[in-house]
C-alpha cells in the first residue's frame, strides 16, 4: 500500500475541518437561536472527531482525554442552552 | 499494526466518516427549517463521528486507548441525538412553527 495510516488520518482530519468551516455559515446566518445552537453542536462533534484523528495520526493517546472532555462540554452546552430558552425548565 | 488489512479498513472508515459529515453539512446548509436541520445533524453527523472514531480505534490497535475510543463512541451516540431532541423541543415550546409545503410558494428560506 502506498497510503500510510498516518496520511489517511491527517487527510480525513483536513476534510472534516473544511466541512466544519462550511457549517460555520449556518452559525452566522441561522435565523433563530436554536439554528445556531444546532450548528455549534455539529461543530463540536466535528472538533471531537478531528482531535481523535490527530491523536491517532501523531500517536499521542492522551489527546483522547481532551476529546472526551470536549464531547462532555458540547453536550452540556446544548442542554443548558435548551433549558435557558424555555420557562418551565423541562427539556428531555 | 501496519498490515494492509488495517490500512484498508482505516481508509474505508475514514472515507465513510468524511462522506457522512459532508451529508450533514449539506443538510444543515440546504434544508428549510430548524427541525429538518436537527434531523440532518442528529443522524448524519452522529454516523460520521461514529465511523471516524471507529477508524481511530482500529488505528490504535487492541489496547486501553482503543477502549477509551469505544467509550467516546458510545458517549457520542447517546448525547448527540439527545441534544438535538432537547433543542428541537425547546424550539417547539417556544412556538417556532415547523416548515410546511405552503411555505414553499413564497420561495426562499422561511424564518
N, CA and C atoms of all chains as a GROMACS GRO file, in nm:
protein
  609
    1UNK      N    1   0.084  -0.121   0.000
    1UNK     CA    2   0.000   0.000   0.000
    1UNK      C    3   0.087   0.125   0.000
    2UNK      N    4   0.045   0.220  -0.082
    2UNK     CA    5   0.120   0.346  -0.090
    2UNK      C    6   0.077   0.440   0.023
    3UNK      N    7  -0.053   0.436   0.054
    3UNK     CA    8  -0.106   0.533   0.150
    3UNK      C    9  -0.085   0.478   0.291
    4UNK      N   10  -0.018   0.554   0.376
    4UNK     CA   11   0.002   0.509   0.514
    4UNK      C   12  -0.120   0.548   0.598
    5UNK      N   13  -0.127   0.487   0.716
    5UNK     CA   14  -0.239   0.516   0.806
    5UNK      C   15  -0.236   0.662   0.850
    6UNK      N   16  -0.112   0.712   0.875
    6UNK     CA   17  -0.099   0.849   0.924
    6UNK      C   18  -0.154   0.948   0.822
    7UNK      N   19  -0.115   0.931   0.694
    7UNK     CA   20  -0.161   1.028   0.593
    7UNK      C   21  -0.312   1.017   0.571
    8UNK      N   22  -0.366   0.894   0.581
    8UNK     CA   23  -0.512   0.879   0.572
    8UNK      C   24  -0.583   0.959   0.680
    9UNK      N   25  -0.532   0.944   0.805
    9UNK     CA   26  -0.599   1.011   0.917
    9UNK      C   27  -0.584   1.162   0.908
   10UNK      N   28  -0.465   1.209   0.867
   10UNK     CA   29  -0.446   1.354   0.854
   10UNK      C   30  -0.536   1.408   0.743
   11UNK      N   31  -0.546   1.334   0.630
   11UNK     CA   32  -0.634   1.379   0.521
   11UNK      C   33  -0.779   1.387   0.565
   12UNK      N   34  -0.825   1.285   0.641
   12UNK     CA   35  -0.964   1.288   0.690
   12UNK      C   36  -0.984   1.405   0.785
   13UNK      N   37  -0.882   1.435   0.869
   13UNK     CA   38  -0.894   1.548   0.962
   13UNK      C   39  -0.906   1.679   0.886
   14UNK      N   40  -0.827   1.693   0.778
   14UNK     CA   41  -0.834   1.816   0.698
   14UNK      C   42  -0.972   1.829   0.633
   15UNK      N   43  -1.025   1.717   0.579
   15UNK     CA   44  -1.157   1.722   0.513
   15UNK      C   45  -1.266   1.761   0.612
   16UNK      N   46  -1.262   1.702   0.732
   16UNK     CA   47  -1.365   1.735   0.833
   16UNK      C   48  -1.352   1.880   0.876
   17UNK      N   49  -1.227   1.931   0.882
   17UNK     CA   50  -1.208   2.072   0.918
   17UNK      C   51  -1.272   2.164   0.814
   18UNK      N   52  -1.252   2.132   0.684
   18UNK     CA   53  -1.312   2.214   0.579
   18UNK      C   54  -1.465   2.211   0.588
   19UNK      N   55  -1.522   2.092   0.619
   19UNK     CA   56  -1.668   2.083   0.632
   19UNK      C   57  -1.717   2.161   0.754
   20UNK      N   58  -1.635   2.166   0.860
   20UNK     CA   59  -1.674   2.246   0.977
   20UNK      C   60  -1.679   2.394   0.941
   21UNK      N   61  -1.587   2.438   0.854
   21UNK     CA   62  -1.590   2.578   0.810
   21UNK      C   63  -1.718   2.606   0.731
   22UNK      N   64  -1.762   2.506   0.650
   22UNK     CA   65  -1.887   2.522   0.576
   22UNK      C   66  -2.005   2.536   0.672
   23UNK      N   67  -2.005   2.454   0.780
   23UNK     CA   68  -2.115   2.457   0.877
   23UNK      C   69  -2.118   2.593   0.949
   24UNK      N   70  -2.003   2.660   0.959
   24UNK     CA   71  -1.997   2.792   1.023
   24UNK      C   72  -2.091   2.892   0.956
   25UNK      N   73  -2.122   2.870   0.827
   25UNK     CA   74  -2.218   2.956   0.758
   25UNK      C   75  -2.352   2.958   0.831
   26UNK      N   76  -2.397   2.841   0.878
   26UNK     CA   77  -2.527   2.833   0.945
   26UNK      C   78  -2.521   2.902   1.082
   27UNK      N   79  -2.404   2.898   1.146
   27UNK     CA   80  -2.391   2.968   1.275
   27UNK      C   81  -2.407   3.118   1.254
   28UNK      N   82  -2.346   3.171   1.148
   28UNK     CA   83  -2.352   3.314   1.124
   28UNK      C   84  -2.490   3.354   1.075
   29UNK      N   85  -2.548   3.274   0.985
   29UNK     CA   86  -2.668   3.312   0.912
   29UNK      C   87  -2.797   3.276   0.985
   30UNK      N   88  -2.796   3.158   1.053
   30UNK     CA   89  -2.916   3.093   1.107
   30UNK      C   90  -3.021   3.189   1.160
   31UNK      N   91  -3.145   3.180   1.113
   31UNK     CA   92  -3.244   3.281   1.152
   31UNK      C   93  -3.278   3.279   1.301
   32UNK      N   94  -3.288   3.160   1.362
   32UNK     CA   95  -3.324   3.154   1.504
   32UNK      C   96  -3.203   3.115   1.587
   33UNK      N   97  -3.218   3.136   1.720
   33UNK     CA   98  -3.110   3.099   1.812
   33UNK      C   99  -3.086   2.948   1.807
   34UNK      N  100  -3.197   2.872   1.798
   34UNK     CA  101  -3.183   2.726   1.801
   34UNK      C  102  -3.107   2.673   1.680
   35UNK      N  103  -3.124   2.741   1.563
   35UNK     CA  104  -3.044   2.703   1.446
   35UNK      C  105  -2.895   2.715   1.476
   36UNK      N  106  -2.861   2.825   1.542
   36UNK     CA  107  -2.719   2.846   1.572
   36UNK      C  108  -2.668   2.742   1.671
   37UNK      N  109  -2.754   2.708   1.772
   37UNK     CA  110  -2.709   2.610   1.873
   37UNK      C  111  -2.685   2.475   1.806
   38UNK      N  112  -2.776   2.435   1.716
   38UNK     CA  113  -2.759   2.305   1.649
   38UNK      C  114  -2.633   2.305   1.564
   39UNK      N  115  -2.606   2.418   1.495
   39UNK     CA  116  -2.486   2.426   1.412
   39UNK      C  117  -2.360   2.420   1.499
   40UNK      N  118  -2.363   2.487   1.616
   40UNK     CA  119  -2.248   2.483   1.706
   40UNK      C  120  -2.228   2.341   1.760
   41UNK      N  121  -2.341   2.270   1.781
   41UNK     CA  122  -2.333   2.131   1.826
   41UNK      C  123  -2.262   2.044   1.722
   42UNK      N  124  -2.298   2.065   1.594
   42UNK     CA  125  -2.231   1.990   1.487
   42UNK      C  126  -2.082   2.025   1.482
   43UNK      N  127  -2.052   2.155   1.501
   43UNK     CA  128  -1.911   2.196   1.504
   43UNK      C  129  -1.836   2.126   1.616
   44UNK      N  130  -1.900   2.113   1.734
   44UNK     CA  131  -1.835   2.047   1.846
   44UNK      C  132  -1.807   1.900   1.817
   45UNK      N  133  -1.906   1.832   1.756
   45UNK     CA  134  -1.885   1.691   1.720
   45UNK      C  135  -1.770   1.678   1.620
   46UNK      N  136  -1.766   1.770   1.522
   46UNK     CA  137  -1.656   1.767   1.425
   46UNK      C  138  -1.522   1.788   1.496
   47UNK      N  139  -1.520   1.877   1.596
   47UNK     CA  140  -1.396   1.902   1.670
   47UNK      C  141  -1.349   1.776   1.743
   48UNK      N  142  -1.445   1.703   1.804
   48UNK     CA  143  -1.409   1.579   1.873
   48UNK      C  144  -1.346   1.481   1.775
   49UNK      N  145  -1.408   1.468   1.656
   49UNK     CA  146  -1.356   1.373   1.556
   49UNK      C  147  -1.217   1.417   1.509
   50UNK      N  148  -1.198   1.549   1.489
   50UNK     CA  149  -1.068   1.598   1.443
   50UNK      C  150  -0.960   1.570   1.548
   51UNK      N  151  -0.992   1.595   1.677
   51UNK     CA  152  -0.894   1.569   1.783
   51UNK      C  153  -0.858   1.421   1.786
   52UNK      N  154  -0.959   1.334   1.768
   52UNK     CA  155  -0.932   1.190   1.769
   52UNK      C  156  -0.844   1.149   1.650
   53UNK      N  157  -0.872   1.207   1.530
   53UNK     CA  158  -0.790   1.177   1.412
   53UNK      C  159  -0.645   1.218   1.436
   54UNK      N  160  -0.626   1.339   1.491
   54UNK     CA  161  -0.490   1.389   1.513
   54UNK      C  162  -0.419   1.303   1.618
   55UNK      N  163  -0.495   1.260   1.723
   55UNK     CA  164  -0.436   1.174   1.826
   55UNK      C  165  -0.384   1.045   1.766
   56UNK      N  166  -0.462   0.985   1.673
   56UNK     CA  167  -0.419   0.859   1.612
   56UNK      C  168  -0.304   0.883   1.515
   57UNK      N  169  -0.308   0.994   1.441
   57UNK     CA  170  -0.205   1.019   1.340
   57UNK      C  171  -0.069   1.047   1.405
   58UNK      N  172  -0.070   1.124   1.515
   58UNK     CA  173   0.056   1.157   1.583
   58UNK      C  174   0.092   1.056   1.691
   59UNK      N  175   0.004   0.955   1.712
   59UNK     CA  176   0.026   0.852   1.814
   59UNK      C  177   0.043   0.913   1.952
   60UNK      N  178  -0.048   1.001   1.987
   60UNK     CA  179  -0.047   1.063   2.120
   60UNK      C  180  -0.180   1.030   2.189
   61UNK      N  181  -0.187   0.920   2.265
   61UNK     CA  182  -0.315   0.875   2.320
   61UNK      C  183  -0.380   0.973   2.418
   62UNK      N  184  -0.298   1.058   2.483
   62UNK     CA  185  -0.359   1.146   2.584
   62UNK      C  186  -0.445   1.254   2.520
   63UNK      N  187  -0.434   1.276   2.387
   63UNK     CA  188  -0.524   1.370   2.320
   63UNK      C  189  -0.670   1.326   2.334
   64UNK      N  190  -0.691   1.193   2.350
   64UNK     CA  191  -0.828   1.142   2.356
   64UNK      C  192  -0.899   1.189   2.482
   65UNK      N  193  -0.823   1.214   2.590
   65UNK     CA  194  -0.886   1.269   2.711
   65UNK      C  195  -0.946   1.406   2.680
   66UNK      N  196  -0.871   1.485   2.603
   66UNK     CA  197  -0.922   1.616   2.565
   66UNK      C  198  -1.048   1.601   2.481
   67UNK      N  199  -1.050   1.502   2.392
   67UNK     CA  200  -1.168   1.479   2.308
   67UNK      C  201  -1.289   1.443   2.393
   68UNK      N  202  -1.268   1.358   2.496
   68UNK     CA  203  -1.379   1.318   2.582
   68UNK      C  204  -1.434   1.439   2.658
   69UNK      N  205  -1.344   1.522   2.712
   69UNK     CA  206  -1.389   1.641   2.785
   69UNK      C  207  -1.464   1.734   2.690
   70UNK      N  208  -1.415   1.745   2.566
   70UNK     CA  209  -1.481   1.832   2.469
   70UNK      C  210  -1.622   1.782   2.437
   71UNK      N  211  -1.637   1.649   2.427
   71UNK     CA  212  -1.770   1.594   2.400
   71UNK      C  213  -1.864   1.621   2.516
   72UNK      N  214  -1.814   1.608   2.640
   72UNK     CA  215  -1.896   1.636   2.757
   72UNK      C  216  -1.942   1.781   2.758
   73UNK      N  217  -1.848   1.874   2.733
   73UNK     CA  218  -1.882   2.016   2.735
   73UNK      C  219  -1.983   2.049   2.625
   74UNK      N  220  -1.969   1.981   2.511
   74UNK     CA  221  -2.058   2.004   2.398
   74UNK      C  222  -2.202   1.966   2.434
   75UNK      N  223  -2.216   1.849   2.500
   75UNK     CA  224  -2.349   1.805   2.543
   75UNK      C  225  -2.407   1.901   2.646
   76UNK      N  226  -2.322   1.943   2.740
   76UNK     CA  227  -2.367   2.034   2.845
   76UNK      C  228  -2.414   2.167   2.786
   77UNK      N  229  -2.342   2.216   2.684
   77UNK     CA  230  -2.380   2.341   2.618
   77UNK      C  231  -2.520   2.330   2.558
   78UNK      N  232  -2.547   2.219   2.488
   78UNK     CA  233  -2.677   2.205   2.422
   78UNK      C  234  -2.790   2.199   2.524
   79UNK      N  235  -2.772   2.117   2.629
   79UNK     CA  236  -2.877   2.102   2.728
   79UNK      C  237  -2.901   2.233   2.802
   80UNK      N  238  -2.791   2.302   2.839
   80UNK     CA  239  -2.805   2.427   2.912
   80UNK      C  240  -2.873   2.532   2.825
   81UNK      N  241  -2.838   2.538   2.697
   81UNK     CA  242  -2.900   2.637   2.609
   81UNK      C  243  -3.047   2.606   2.588
   82UNK      N  244  -3.082   2.476   2.576
   82UNK     CA  245  -3.222   2.439   2.559
   82UNK      C  246  -3.302   2.472   2.685
   83UNK      N  247  -3.242   2.449   2.803
   83UNK     CA  248  -3.311   2.482   2.929
   83UNK      C  249  -3.327   2.632   2.945
   84UNK      N  250  -3.231   2.707   2.897
   84UNK     CA  251  -3.233   2.852   2.915
   84UNK      C  252  -3.343   2.916   2.832
   85UNK      N  253  -3.373   2.859   2.713
   85UNK     CA  254  -3.464   2.928   2.621
   85UNK      C  255  -3.610   2.901   2.652
   86UNK      N  256  -3.645   2.805   2.740
   86UNK     CA  257  -3.785   2.787   2.777
   86UNK      C  258  -3.802   2.811   2.925
   87UNK      N  259  -3.927   2.836   2.967
   87UNK     CA  260  -3.952   2.881   3.103
   87UNK      C  261  -3.962   2.767   3.203
   88UNK      N  262  -4.037   2.661   3.166
   88UNK     CA  263  -4.068   2.564   3.270
   88UNK      C  264  -3.952   2.468   3.298
   89UNK      N  265  -3.848   2.472   3.220
   89UNK     CA  266  -3.725   2.404   3.256
   89UNK      C  267  -3.724   2.254   3.239
   90UNK      N  268  -3.813   2.198   3.153
   90UNK     CA  269  -3.807   2.056   3.126
   90UNK      C  270  -3.781   2.036   2.979
   91UNK      N  271  -3.664   1.984   2.945
   91UNK     CA  272  -3.628   1.974   2.804
   91UNK      C  273  -3.621   1.830   2.757
   92UNK      N  274  -3.613   1.732   2.847
   92UNK     CA  275  -3.595   1.596   2.800
   92UNK      C  276  -3.722   1.512   2.812
   93UNK      N  277   0.062  -0.385   1.337
   93UNK     CA  278  -0.027  -0.270   1.323
   93UNK      C  279  -0.028  -0.220   1.180
   94UNK      N  280   0.084  -0.231   1.108
   94UNK     CA  281   0.088  -0.174   0.974
   94UNK      C  282   0.056  -0.276   0.866
   95UNK      N  283  -0.033  -0.370   0.897
   95UNK     CA  284  -0.074  -0.465   0.794
   95UNK      C  285  -0.165  -0.397   0.694
   96UNK      N  286  -0.168  -0.448   0.571
   96UNK     CA  287  -0.257  -0.389   0.470
   96UNK      C  288  -0.403  -0.391   0.508
   97UNK      N  289  -0.444  -0.496   0.582
   97UNK     CA  290  -0.586  -0.504   0.620
   97UNK      C  291  -0.624  -0.385   0.707
   98UNK      N  292  -0.536  -0.353   0.803
   98UNK     CA  293  -0.563  -0.240   0.891
   98UNK      C  294  -0.567  -0.111   0.812
   99UNK      N  295  -0.471  -0.096   0.718
   99UNK     CA  296  -0.466   0.026   0.637
   99UNK      C  297  -0.593   0.045   0.557
  100UNK      N  298  -0.638  -0.064   0.491
  100UNK     CA  299  -0.758  -0.053   0.407
  100UNK      C  300  -0.881  -0.025   0.492
  101UNK      N  301  -0.890  -0.093   0.609
  101UNK     CA  302  -1.005  -0.070   0.696
  101UNK      C  303  -1.010   0.075   0.743
  102UNK      N  304  -0.894   0.127   0.785
  102UNK     CA  305  -0.891   0.266   0.831
  102UNK      C  306  -0.927   0.362   0.718
  103UNK      N  307  -0.877   0.332   0.597
  103UNK     CA  308  -0.907   0.419   0.483
  103UNK      C  309  -1.056   0.422   0.454
  104UNK      N  310  -1.119   0.301   0.450
  104UNK     CA  311  -1.262   0.294   0.418
  104UNK      C  312  -1.345   0.365   0.526
  105UNK      N  313  -1.310   0.342   0.654
  105UNK     CA  314  -1.387   0.405   0.761
  105UNK      C  315  -1.369   0.556   0.761
  106UNK      N  316  -1.247   0.604   0.730
  106UNK     CA  317  -1.225   0.749   0.726
  106UNK      C  318  -1.303   0.811   0.610
  107UNK      N  319  -1.307   0.740   0.495
  107UNK     CA  320  -1.386   0.792   0.383
  107UNK      C  321  -1.536   0.796   0.419
  108UNK      N  322  -1.584   0.693   0.489
  108UNK     CA  323  -1.724   0.694   0.533
  108UNK      C  324  -1.752   0.809   0.627
  109UNK      N  325  -1.657   0.836   0.717
  109UNK     CA  326  -1.674   0.948   0.810
  109UNK      C  327  -1.683   1.080   0.736
  110UNK      N  328  -1.593   1.101   0.637
  110UNK     CA  329  -1.595   1.227   0.561
  110UNK      C  330  -1.724   1.236   0.481
  111UNK      N  331  -1.770   1.123   0.422
  111UNK     CA  332  -1.894   1.126   0.343
  111UNK      C  333  -2.014   1.167   0.428
  112UNK      N  334  -2.030   1.103   0.545
  112UNK     CA  335  -2.149   1.133   0.625
  112UNK      C  336  -2.141   1.272   0.687
  113UNK      N  337  -2.019   1.319   0.718
  113UNK     CA  338  -2.007   1.457   0.766
  113UNK      C  339  -2.043   1.555   0.655
  114UNK      N  340  -2.007   1.519   0.530
  114UNK     CA  341  -2.047   1.603   0.415
  114UNK      C  342  -2.198   1.608   0.401
  115UNK      N  343  -2.264   1.491   0.416
  115UNK     CA  344  -2.411   1.487   0.408
  115UNK      C  345  -2.472   1.576   0.516
  116UNK      N  346  -2.416   1.569   0.638
  116UNK     CA  347  -2.468   1.652   0.748
  116UNK      C  348  -2.449   1.800   0.717
  117UNK      N  349  -2.334   1.836   0.660
  117UNK     CA  350  -2.308   1.978   0.630
  117UNK      C  351  -2.403   2.027   0.521
  118UNK      N  352  -2.425   1.945   0.417
  118UNK     CA  353  -2.517   1.984   0.310
  118UNK      C  354  -2.658   1.999   0.366
  119UNK      N  355  -2.699   1.903   0.452
  119UNK     CA  356  -2.831   1.912   0.512
  119UNK      C  357  -2.847   2.036   0.597
  120UNK      N  358  -2.744   2.069   0.673
  120UNK     CA  359  -2.751   2.185   0.761
  120UNK      C  360  -2.759   2.315   0.681
  121UNK      N  361  -2.696   2.317   0.565
  121UNK     CA  362  -2.699   2.441   0.486
  121UNK      C  363  -2.827   2.449   0.404
  122UNK      N  364  -2.873   2.336   0.345
  122UNK     CA  365  -2.976   2.341   0.243
  122UNK      C  366  -3.118   2.323   0.295
  123UNK      N  367  -3.138   2.253   0.407
  123UNK     CA  368  -3.274   2.221   0.450
  123UNK      C  369  -3.347   2.345   0.501
  124UNK      N  370  -3.482   2.346   0.491
  124UNK     CA  371  -3.554   2.472   0.505
  124UNK      C  372  -3.578   2.522   0.647
  125UNK      N  373  -3.590   2.438   0.748
  125UNK     CA  374  -3.618   2.494   0.881
  125UNK      C  375  -3.543   2.419   0.990
  126UNK      N  376  -3.565   2.464   1.114
  126UNK     CA  377  -3.489   2.414   1.228
  126UNK      C  378  -3.503   2.264   1.248
  127UNK      N  379  -3.626   2.213   1.233
  127UNK     CA  380  -3.649   2.072   1.267
  127UNK      C  381  -3.582   1.979   1.166
  128UNK      N  382  -3.588   2.016   1.037
  128UNK     CA  383  -3.520   1.934   0.938
  128UNK      C  384  -3.368   1.941   0.955
  129UNK      N  385  -3.319   2.057   0.997
  129UNK     CA  386  -3.174   2.068   1.021
  129UNK      C  387  -3.133   1.984   1.141
  130UNK      N  388  -3.219   1.981   1.244
  130UNK     CA  389  -3.189   1.896   1.360
  130UNK      C  390  -3.184   1.750   1.320
  131UNK      N  391  -3.273   1.711   1.227
  131UNK     CA  392  -3.274   1.575   1.174
  131UNK      C  393  -3.141   1.543   1.105
  132UNK      N  394  -3.094   1.635   1.019
  132UNK     CA  395  -2.967   1.612   0.949
  132UNK      C  396  -2.852   1.602   1.049
  133UNK      N  397  -2.849   1.694   1.147
  133UNK     CA  398  -2.734   1.695   1.237
  133UNK      C  399  -2.736   1.574   1.329
  134UNK      N  400  -2.856   1.533   1.376
  134UNK     CA  401  -2.856   1.426   1.476
  134UNK      C  402  -2.830   1.290   1.414
  135UNK      N  403  -2.864   1.270   1.288
  135UNK     CA  404  -2.841   1.137   1.231
  135UNK      C  405  -2.712   1.128   1.149
  136UNK      N  406  -2.701   1.213   1.045
  136UNK     CA  407  -2.584   1.201   0.957
  136UNK      C  408  -2.455   1.233   1.031
  137UNK      N  409  -2.458   1.338   1.114
  137UNK     CA  410  -2.335   1.377   1.182
  137UNK      C  411  -2.292   1.274   1.285
  138UNK      N  412  -2.391   1.214   1.356
  138UNK     CA  413  -2.358   1.111   1.454
  138UNK      C  414  -2.294   0.989   1.387
  139UNK      N  415  -2.351   0.951   1.271
  139UNK     CA  416  -2.295   0.836   1.199
  139UNK      C  417  -2.154   0.867   1.149
  140UNK      N  418  -2.133   0.991   1.099
  140UNK     CA  419  -1.999   1.029   1.055
  140UNK      C  420  -1.898   1.024   1.169
  141UNK      N  421  -1.938   1.075   1.286
  141UNK     CA  422  -1.849   1.073   1.402
  141UNK      C  423  -1.820   0.929   1.444
  142UNK      N  424  -1.924   0.843   1.437
  142UNK     CA  425  -1.903   0.703   1.474
  142UNK      C  426  -1.803   0.634   1.384
  143UNK      N  427  -1.815   0.657   1.251
  143UNK     CA  428  -1.718   0.597   1.157
  143UNK      C  429  -1.577   0.648   1.183
  144UNK      N  430  -1.563   0.780   1.204
  144UNK     CA  431  -1.431   0.837   1.227
  144UNK      C  432  -1.365   0.782   1.352
  145UNK      N  433  -1.444   0.774   1.462
  145UNK     CA  434  -1.387   0.725   1.588
  145UNK      C  435  -1.355   0.576   1.579
  146UNK      N  436  -1.435   0.501   1.499
  146UNK     CA  437  -1.404   0.359   1.479
  146UNK      C  438  -1.272   0.344   1.404
  147UNK      N  439  -1.249   0.432   1.304
  147UNK     CA  440  -1.121   0.430   1.233
  147UNK      C  441  -1.006   0.457   1.329
  148UNK      N  442  -1.026   0.553   1.421
  148UNK     CA  443  -0.921   0.584   1.518
  148UNK      C  444  -0.894   0.464   1.609
  149UNK      N  445  -1.004   0.399   1.655
  149UNK     CA  446  -0.988   0.283   1.744
  149UNK      C  447  -0.910   0.171   1.674
  150UNK      N  448  -0.940   0.148   1.545
  150UNK     CA  449  -0.869   0.041   1.473
  150UNK      C  450  -0.724   0.081   1.448
  151UNK      N  451  -0.698   0.210   1.424
  151UNK     CA  452  -0.561   0.255   1.403
  151UNK      C  453  -0.477   0.238   1.529
  152UNK      N  454  -0.537   0.256   1.647
  152UNK     CA  455  -0.461   0.237   1.771
  152UNK      C  456  -0.436   0.090   1.802
  153UNK      N  457  -0.518   0.000   1.744
  153UNK     CA  458  -0.499  -0.142   1.773
  153UNK      C  459  -0.556  -0.178   1.908
  154UNK      N  460  -0.560  -0.309   1.941
  154UNK     CA  461  -0.619  -0.351   2.068
  154UNK      C  462  -0.535  -0.304   2.186
  155UNK      N  463  -0.592  -0.209   2.262
  155UNK     CA  464  -0.521  -0.154   2.377
  155UNK      C  465  -0.621  -0.082   2.466
  156UNK      N  466  -0.571  -0.024   2.574
  156UNK     CA  467  -0.660   0.052   2.662
  156UNK      C  468  -0.707   0.180   2.592
  157UNK      N  469  -0.623   0.232   2.504
  157UNK     CA  470  -0.661   0.352   2.429
  157UNK      C  471  -0.781   0.326   2.340
  158UNK      N  472  -0.785   0.209   2.275
  158UNK     CA  473  -0.899   0.175   2.190
  158UNK      C  474  -1.026   0.164   2.274
  159UNK      N  475  -1.012   0.117   2.397
  159UNK     CA  476  -1.129   0.110   2.487
  159UNK      C  477  -1.181   0.250   2.517
  160UNK      N  478  -1.086   0.344   2.534
  160UNK     CA  479  -1.125   0.483   2.559
  160UNK      C  480  -1.203   0.538   2.439
  161UNK      N  481  -1.157   0.504   2.318
  161UNK     CA  482  -1.227   0.549   2.197
  161UNK      C  483  -1.365   0.486   2.190
  162UNK      N  484  -1.377   0.359   2.234
  162UNK     CA  485  -1.507   0.293   2.233
  162UNK      C  486  -1.604   0.364   2.327
  163UNK      N  487  -1.553   0.407   2.444
  163UNK     CA  488  -1.637   0.486   2.535
  163UNK      C  489  -1.680   0.616   2.470
  164UNK      N  490  -1.587   0.677   2.396
  164UNK     CA  491  -1.618   0.803   2.329
  164UNK      C  492  -1.728   0.782   2.224
  165UNK      N  493  -1.721   0.670   2.150
  165UNK     CA  494  -1.824   0.638   2.051
  165UNK      C  495  -1.960   0.623   2.118
  166UNK      N  496  -1.963   0.544   2.228
  166UNK     CA  497  -2.089   0.523   2.299
  166UNK      C  498  -2.145   0.655   2.350
  167UNK      N  499  -2.055   0.741   2.399
  167UNK     CA  500  -2.100   0.868   2.453
  167UNK      C  501  -2.157   0.959   2.344
  168UNK      N  502  -2.088   0.965   2.229
  168UNK     CA  503  -2.136   1.049   2.119
  168UNK      C  504  -2.272   0.998   2.069
  169UNK      N  505  -2.285   0.863   2.061
  169UNK     CA  506  -2.411   0.807   2.013
  169UNK      C  507  -2.526   0.836   2.109
  170UNK      N  508  -2.496   0.845   2.239
  170UNK     CA  509  -2.602   0.875   2.335
  170UNK      C  510  -2.637   1.024   2.335
  171UNK      N  511  -2.536   1.109   2.338
  171UNK     CA  512  -2.561   1.250   2.366
  171UNK      C  513  -2.604   1.331   2.245
  172UNK      N  514  -2.557   1.296   2.126
  172UNK     CA  515  -2.582   1.382   2.010
  172UNK      C  516  -2.730   1.389   1.974
  173UNK      N  517  -2.800   1.274   1.959
  173UNK     CA  518  -2.945   1.283   1.934
  173UNK      C  519  -3.021   1.343   2.050
  174UNK      N  520  -2.976   1.318   2.175
  174UNK     CA  521  -3.043   1.375   2.291
  174UNK      C  522  -3.037   1.527   2.287
  175UNK      N  523  -2.921   1.582   2.252
  175UNK     CA  524  -2.906   1.727   2.247
  175UNK      C  525  -2.994   1.786   2.137
  176UNK      N  526  -2.997   1.721   2.019
  176UNK     CA  527  -3.080   1.773   1.910
  176UNK      C  528  -3.227   1.768   1.948
  177UNK      N  529  -3.267   1.659   2.018
  177UNK     CA  530  -3.406   1.648   2.063
  177UNK      C  531  -3.440   1.758   2.162
  178UNK      N  532  -3.350   1.786   2.256
  178UNK     CA  533  -3.376   1.888   2.358
  178UNK      C  534  -3.391   2.025   2.293
  179UNK      N  535  -3.304   2.055   2.198
  179UNK     CA  536  -3.311   2.187   2.133
  179UNK      C  537  -3.439   2.199   2.052
  180UNK      N  538  -3.475   2.091   1.977
  180UNK     CA  539  -3.597   2.096   1.896
  180UNK      C  540  -3.720   2.112   1.984
  181UNK      N  541  -3.721   2.042   2.098
  181UNK     CA  542  -3.836   2.050   2.187
  181UNK      C  543  -3.847   2.189   2.249
  182UNK      N  544  -3.732   2.247   2.286
  182UNK     CA  545  -3.733   2.384   2.338
  182UNK      C  546  -3.785   2.480   2.232
  183UNK      N  547  -3.745   2.459   2.106
  183UNK     CA  548  -3.791   2.547   1.998
  183UNK      C  549  -3.941   2.532   1.978
  184UNK      N  550  -3.993   2.408   1.987
  184UNK     CA  551  -4.137   2.388   1.968
  184UNK      C  552  -4.216   2.450   2.082
  185UNK      N  553  -4.166   2.438   2.204
  185UNK     CA  554  -4.234   2.502   2.318
  185UNK      C  555  -4.233   2.653   2.306
  186UNK      N  556  -4.131   2.704   2.241
  186UNK     CA  557  -4.120   2.849   2.225
  186UNK      C  558  -4.213   2.900   2.115
  187UNK      N  559  -4.270   2.808   2.035
  187UNK     CA  560  -4.367   2.849   1.935
  187UNK      C  561  -4.313   2.866   1.796
  188UNK      N  562  -4.199   2.806   1.766
  188UNK     CA  563  -4.147   2.811   1.629
  188UNK      C  564  -4.221   2.706   1.546
  189UNK      N  565  -4.289   2.753   1.439
  189UNK     CA  566  -4.371   2.663   1.360
  189UNK      C  567  -4.285   2.578   1.267
  190UNK      N  568  -4.319   2.448   1.250
  190UNK     CA  569  -4.247   2.367   1.152
  190UNK      C  570  -4.277   2.413   1.009
  191UNK      N  571  -4.184   2.388   0.922
  191UNK     CA  572  -4.197   2.424   0.781
  191UNK      C  573  -4.300   2.332   0.716
  192UNK      N  574  -4.392   2.391   0.636
  192UNK     CA  575  -4.489   2.309   0.564
  192UNK      C  576  -4.479   2.340   0.415
  193UNK      N  577  -4.557   2.264   0.337
  193UNK     CA  578  -4.547   2.277   0.193
  193UNK      C  579  -4.598   2.413   0.145
  194UNK      N  580  -4.690   2.475   0.222
  194UNK     CA  581  -4.742   2.606   0.178
  194UNK      C  582  -4.634   2.713   0.183
  195UNK      N  583  -4.538   2.696   0.275
  195UNK     CA  584  -4.432   2.797   0.285
  195UNK      C  585  -4.346   2.800   0.161
  196UNK      N  586  -4.349   2.691   0.086
  196UNK     CA  587  -4.261   2.681  -0.030
  196UNK      C  588  -4.299   2.780  -0.138
  197UNK      N  589  -4.430   2.814  -0.147
  197UNK     CA  590  -4.474   2.901  -0.256
  197UNK      C  591  -4.416   3.041  -0.243
  198UNK      N  592  -4.390   3.084  -0.119
  198UNK     CA  593  -4.325   3.214  -0.102
  198UNK      C  594  -4.184   3.217  -0.160
  199UNK      N  595  -4.120   3.098  -0.168
  199UNK     CA  596  -3.984   3.090  -0.223
  199UNK      C  597  -3.882   3.129  -0.118
  200UNK      N  598  -3.763   3.075  -0.134
  200UNK     CA  599  -3.654   3.110  -0.044
  200UNK      C  600  -3.672   3.048   0.093
  201UNK      N  601  -3.599   3.101   0.192
  201UNK     CA  602  -3.598   3.042   0.325
  201UNK      C  603  -3.713   3.097   0.409
  202UNK      N  604  -3.761   3.011   0.500
  202UNK     CA  605  -3.860   3.058   0.596
  202UNK      C  606  -3.788   3.107   0.720
  203UNK      N  607  -3.858   3.190   0.796
  203UNK     CA  608  -3.797   3.240   0.918
  203UNK      C  609  -3.800   3.129   1.021
   0.00000   0.00000   0.00000
